[in-house]
């Protein structure tokens, strides 16, 4: 007769792994949120700093840009924001690869997707 409780050890191990994964994911989210990323445009004339959640923290615009056409400044700000978001995605992937490989999961598994 098969013991119906023989698989409880496996379930306990799965629950332990799930809890560990949840803890590591929380730590990864916190690390990402603390990260400051600088995007730039116009060879460094415009800098936008965002955090890992994508929230803008600061904007720095070189005085020489203020003498240009408004559309040029708008384009540089938009480009700097896009650059910062691109770098944020790279940082997020870097953090997640460390978490995933540390848990024996595929490095390209993105559990922070949508963040």
Helices and strands as residue ranges (DSSP letters): H 8-34, E 36-41, E 46-51, E 56-61, H 63-66, H 70-102
